[in-house]
Amino acid sequence: MPKLRRVSGQETIRAPERLGFARVRQRGSHVVLKKSTPGGDKGCVVPLHRELAIGTLRGILRQAGVTPDEFMEHL
């Protein structure tokens, strides 16, 4: 498993968009991303901060059902 590095909110949004997620809405500095899958809808909320903490990034990836490997490949 690759080590996650600190990334910005914008960089974090780009990777899931490459994996098929789409921006659904934004309220303030938080963007909601969703993707329809055969098992149901997957979604996540990404804060638009300059730098996300590693724990926050792991939580976002867990919500989206994306592995750290997939995320790092699509950065």
Buried (B, 14 or more C-beta within 10 A) or exposed (E): EEEBEEBBBEBBBEBBBEBEBEEEEEEEEEBBBBBEEEEEEBBBBBEBBEEBEEEBBBBBBEBBBBEBEBBBEEE
